[in-house]
Amino acid sequence: MRQTLSLKKVIFHRLKNMPWFILITAIIAGIFISFVVVRKRLAKHSAMEGEAEDKLSEARLQQDADDVAAIPQLIEPKVLPQEPIPHGIYAYAPSVLPETTLSPQENTQVERVSAVKEMPQAQPAPLPTAPNAGEAIPADPRNKAEAPAAGQQAVSNVVEEAEKPILMTRDERIAILAKDRDANGRLTPEAQLAIVREGGYEKGVLVDGTEMAALWGILHFIMKNPGKNGKAVHSQVPLGAIIRHTNYISYTAISGKRVDFLIIDKTTAEPVAVVEVLGPGHYGTTPAKEKEVRHTDKIKRTVFEEVGIAFIVVDVQEKYGYGWERKIREKTLEALYAYFGREE
């Protein structure tokens, strides 16, 4: 016992005094040797398992081969009579069925079927002979493909009429709908609704930049000079909304035209004055357009003079530039003060 303890002390003392690099080298060598030993044992074990599985697979394959080889001995094929089967069912090759797959009742049924004679088949109708020259071949009523030509033409016409609205453009459809008019030549309500349903509408602006600047001048004037009952202003008012006439033709001559601004009495809603703003693009860009606009201005002036509504013109033909909005407001105020005057 004492020798063992002394031996352990000696080994521990030597290890303690051994250089550290020698100790680390010994530890690494021990780990490597252990890894190699374990790897060899695992490889040997895997090889043994693989051999056992291979032997088992070979045994199973041999058993399957023996089973397959025994099948022809267990099943003896039986050739059925090669007689035609009635009811339009024919066998193009002799049927070979295992005897073991049929029950006694089924065997009896097969024998009965084979004993039945082939039923006689109906002979097809003879082909029609060639017609003589000029002789028409009558249509077979049983052939649905030979429908009457009139019926085919009627169906074709219906299809074409149904496809026409799809193939036409919006303008072409509207032109057709516009033909539906009443005795007075106006579009019927149904035609108007159909035209509106064609679509194509877009949102626009009520007034342009020049008219907007003039509107601020009018609003400033109304706030400073409200009058007895006060005033209000409306833009883009059609003449047909403020002027009446007993003659329909005379009414339609002015009903579609509009004024830039209409000043009304705030209490009675009676029209007081009309303000027309002649901006840079008022007369258009062509002589024909200028002539049309001048005639329209004369029509408006004539109508308002007759009914007693003031016609105030704000001429601002200056081109757009620095301070043009202020100039338009000033000219609008000057024109309004020139007609209404200043309230004290």
C-alpha positions in Angstrom: 0.0 0.0 0.0 2.8 2.4 0.9 4.6 1.5 -2.4 1.5 2.3 -4.4 1.1 5.6 -2.7 4.7 6.4 -3.2 4.5 5.4 -6.9 1.5 7.7 -7.4 3.4 10.6 -5.7 6.4 10.0 -7.9 4.2 10.0 -11.1 2.3 13.1 -10.0 5.6 14.8 -9.1 7.1 14.0 -12.5 4.0 15.1 -14.3 4.0 18.3 -12.3 7.6 19.0 -13.2 7.2 18.0 -16.9 7.3 20.8 -19.4 3.8 21.9 -20.5 4.3 21.4 -24.2 5.2 17.7 -23.6 2.1 17.2 -21.5 -0.2 18.8 -24.2 1.4 16.6 -26.9 0.8 13.5 -24.9 -2.9 14.4 -24.3 -3.5 15.1 -28.0 -1.8 11.8 -29.0 -4.0 9.9 -26.5 -7.2 11.5 -27.9 -6.1 10.7 -31.5 -5.4 7.1 -30.7 -8.8 6.7 -29.0 -10.5 8.2 -32.0 -8.8 5.8 -34.4 -9.7 2.8 -32.3 -13.3 3.8 -32.0 -13.6 4.5 -35.8 -12.2 1.0 -36.6 -14.6 -0.7 -34.3 -17.6 1.2 -35.8 -16.5 0.4 -39.4 -16.2 -3.3 -38.5 -19.7 -3.3 -37.0 -21.2 -1.5 -40.0 -19.6 -4.0 -42.4 -21.1 -6.9 -40.4 -24.6 -5.3 -40.5 -24.3 -4.8 -44.3 -23.5 -8.4 -44.9 -26.4 -9.5 -42.8 -28.8 -7.3 -44.8 -27.5 -8.5 -48.1 -28.0 -12.1 -47.1 -31.6 -11.3 -46.0 -32.4 -9.5 -49.3 -31.0 -12.4 -51.4 -33.2 -14.8 -49.4 -36.3 -12.6 -50.0 -35.6 -12.3 -53.8 -35.1 -16.1 -54.1 -38.5 -16.6 -52.3 -40.3 -14.2 -54.6 -38.8 -15.9 -57.7 -40.0 -19.3 -56.4 -43.5 -17.9 -55.8 -43.7 -16.4 -59.3 -42.5 -19.7 -60.9 -45.2 -21.6 -59.1 -48.1 -19.3 -60.5 -48.4 -21.1 -63.9 -48.8 -24.4 -62.2 -51.6 -23.1 -60.0 -53.6 -21.4 -62.8 -54.6 -23.2 -65.9 -56.0 -20.9 -68.7 -59.2 -21.8 -70.4 -60.0 -20.8 -73.9 -63.6 -19.6 -74.4 -65.5 -20.3 -77.6 -64.7 -17.7 -80.3 -68.4 -17.1 -81.1 -69.8 -13.6 -81.6 -71.6 -12.1 -78.7 -75.0 -10.6 -79.4 -76.3 -7.1 -78.8 -73.6 -5.4 -80.9 -70.7 -6.5 -78.7 -68.0 -8.3 -80.5 -64.6 -9.7 -79.4 -61.8 -9.0 -81.8 -59.5 -11.6 -80.2 -60.2 -14.7 -78.2 -60.6 -14.0 -74.5 -58.4 -16.0 -72.1 -59.6 -16.0 -68.5 -58.2 -18.1 -65.7 -60.6 -20.9 -64.7 -60.2 -20.1 -61.1 -61.7 -16.6 -61.5 -65.2 -17.8 -62.6 -67.8 -19.2 -60.3 -70.1 -22.1 -61.4 -72.9 -19.7 -62.1 -70.6 -17.5 -64.2 -69.4 -20.6 -66.1 -73.0 -21.5 -66.9 -73.7 -18.0 -68.1 -70.7 -18.0 -70.4 -71.8 -21.3 -71.9 -75.3 -19.9 -72.6 -73.9 -16.8 -74.3 -71.6 -19.0 -76.5 -74.6 -21.1 -77.5 -76.7 -18.1 -78.8 -76.5 -17.7 -82.5 -75.4 -14.4 -84.0 -78.4 -12.2 -84.5 -79.0 -10.9 -88.0 -78.0 -7.3 -88.5 -80.1 -4.7 -90.3 -78.8 -3.9 -93.7 -78.0 -0.2 -94.3 -80.2 1.8 -96.7 -79.0 1.8 -100.3 -77.2 4.9 -101.5 -79.2 7.3 -103.6 -78.6 7.1 -107.3 -77.1 10.0 -109.2 -79.8 12.5 -110.1 -80.5 13.6 -113.6 -79.4 16.9 -114.9 -81.4 19.7 -113.4 -83.0 17.5 -110.7 -82.6 18.6 -107.1 -81.8 16.1 -104.4 -84.5 16.2 -101.7 -83.2 16.9 -98.2 -83.3 14.1 -95.7 -85.5 15.1 -92.7 -83.4 12.9 -90.5 -80.3 14.8 -91.2 -80.2 17.9 -88.8 -77.3 19.4 -90.7 -79.6 19.9 -93.7 -81.7 22.6 -92.0 -83.8 24.9 -94.2 -81.8 27.8 -95.7 -84.3 30.3 -94.5 -83.8 29.3 -90.9 -80.1 29.4 -91.1 -80.3 32.9 -92.7 -82.6 34.1 -89.9 -80.2 32.9 -87.2 -77.3 34.5 -89.0 -79.1 37.8 -89.2 -79.9 37.7 -85.5 -76.2 37.0 -84.7 -75.1 39.8 -87.0 -77.5 42.3 -85.4 -76.4 41.3 -81.9 -72.7 41.8 -82.9 -73.2 45.1 -84.6 -73.3 47.2 -81.4 -70.1 45.5 -80.2 -68.3 46.2 -83.4 -69.4 49.9 -83.7 -67.7 52.8 -82.1 -69.3 54.9 -79.4 -69.9 57.8 -81.9 -71.5 55.4 -84.4 -73.9 54.0 -81.7 -74.8 57.6 -80.5 -75.5 58.6 -84.1 -78.0 55.7 -84.4 -79.6 56.5 -81.0 -79.9 60.2 -82.0 -82.4 59.3 -84.7 -85.1 58.5 -82.1 -86.9 61.8 -81.9 -90.4 63.0 -81.1 -92.7 65.0 -83.3 -90.9 68.3 -82.4 -87.6 66.9 -83.4 -86.3 66.5 -79.9 -84.6 63.5 -78.5 -86.9 61.1 -76.7 -86.2 60.5 -73.0 -85.3 56.9 -73.8 -82.8 58.0 -76.5 -81.3 60.6 -74.0 -80.9 57.9 -71.4 -79.3 55.5 -73.9 -76.9 58.1 -75.1 -75.9 59.0 -71.5 -75.3 55.4 -70.7 -72.8 55.2 -73.6 -70.5 57.2 -71.2 -67.4 59.2 -72.2 -68.1 62.1 -69.9 -65.2 63.9 -68.0 -65.1 66.5 -65.2 -64.2 70.0 -66.2 -63.7 73.4 -64.5 -66.4 76.0 -64.1 -64.3 79.1 -64.9 -60.9 79.8 -66.3 -58.1 81.9 -64.7 -59.2 85.2 -66.1 -62.8 84.7 -65.0 -61.6 83.6 -61.5 -59.7 86.9 -61.1 -62.8 88.8 -62.2 -64.9 86.9 -59.7 -62.7 88.1 -56.8 -63.4 91.6 -58.0 -67.1 91.0 -58.1 -67.1 89.5 -54.6 -65.2 92.5 -53.3 -67.7 94.9 -54.8 -70.7 93.0 -53.4 -69.2 93.0 -49.9 -68.5 96.7 -50.1 -71.8 97.6 -51.8 -74.5 95.2 -50.7 -77.4 97.6 -51.5 -80.8 97.5 -49.9 -81.4 93.8 -50.1 -77.9 92.5 -50.6 -76.5 90.9 -53.7 -75.3 87.5 -54.8 -73.3 86.3 -57.8 -73.6 83.1 -59.9 -71.3 81.9 -62.7 -72.0 80.2 -66.0 -75.7 80.8 -65.9 -77.7 79.7 -69.1 -80.0 82.4 -70.5 -82.9 79.9 -70.6 -82.9 79.9 -66.7 -83.5 83.6 -66.4 -85.4 84.6 -69.6 -88.7 83.3 -70.8 -90.6 83.4 -74.2 -93.9 82.2 -75.4 -92.5 81.1 -78.8 -90.5 77.9 -78.6 -88.3 78.8 -81.5 -87.4 82.2 -80.0 -86.7 80.5 -76.7 -84.4 77.9 -78.2 -82.4 80.7 -80.0 -81.1 81.9 -76.7 -81.7 79.1 -74.1 -78.4 77.3 -74.6 -76.2 80.4 -74.4 -74.5 81.3 -71.1 -73.2 84.4 -69.3 -70.0 84.5 -67.3 -71.5 86.0 -64.1 -75.0 87.0 -63.0 -75.6 89.4 -60.1 -79.0 89.0 -58.5 -81.0 90.5 -55.7 -80.3 88.4 -52.6 -83.8 88.7 -51.3 -86.0 88.4 -54.5 -83.5 86.4 -56.6 -84.3 88.8 -59.5 -81.5 89.3 -62.0 -79.8 92.7 -61.7 -76.8 92.7 -64.0 -74.7 90.4 -66.2 -70.9 90.6 -66.2 -69.1 89.4 -69.4 -65.3 89.0 -69.2 -63.5 89.3 -72.5 -60.3 87.5 -71.8 -57.3 86.9 -74.1 -58.9 83.9 -75.7 -62.5 85.2 -75.9 -62.7 85.5 -79.7 -60.8 82.3 -80.5 -58.0 81.8 -82.9 -59.7 81.7 -86.3 -61.8 84.3 -88.2 -64.8 82.0 -88.3 -64.7 81.5 -84.5 -64.4 85.3 -84.0 -67.4 85.9 -86.2 -69.5 83.4 -84.3 -68.5 84.9 -80.9 -69.3 88.4 -81.9 -72.7 87.3 -83.1 -73.3 85.6 -79.8 -72.3 88.7 -77.8 -74.7 90.8 -79.9 -77.5 88.3 -79.2 -76.9 88.5 -75.5 -76.7 92.3 -75.4 -79.9 92.6 -77.4 -81.9 90.2 -75.2 -80.7 91.9 -71.9 -81.5 95.3 -73.2 -85.0 94.2 -74.0 -85.7 92.6 -70.6 -84.0 95.3 -68.6 -80.9 93.5 -67.3 -77.6 95.5 -67.2 -74.9 94.1 -69.5 -71.5 95.0 -68.1 -68.4 94.2 -70.1 -64.9 93.8 -68.6 -62.4 93.9 -71.5 -59.1 92.4 -70.4 -57.3 91.5 -73.6 -53.9 91.8 -72.0 -51.7 88.7 -72.3 -50.9 86.8 -69.1 -48.0 88.3 -67.3 -46.8 89.7 -64.0 -49.7 91.3 -62.1 -52.4 90.4 -64.6 -54.7 89.1 -61.8 -54.6 92.4 -60.0 -55.3 94.3 -63.3 -58.3 92.2 -63.9 -59.7 92.8 -60.5 -59.2 96.5 -60.8 -60.9 96.7 -64.2 -63.8 94.6 -62.9 -64.3 97.0 -60.0 -64.1 100.0 -62.3 -66.8 98.6 -64.6 -69.1 97.8 -61.6 -68.6 101.2 -59.9 -69.3 102.8 -63.3 -72.7 101.2 -63.4 -73.8 100.9 -59.8 -71.9 103.9 -58.4 -70.5 104.0 -54.9 -72.6 103.7 -51.8 -72.1 106.2 -49.1 
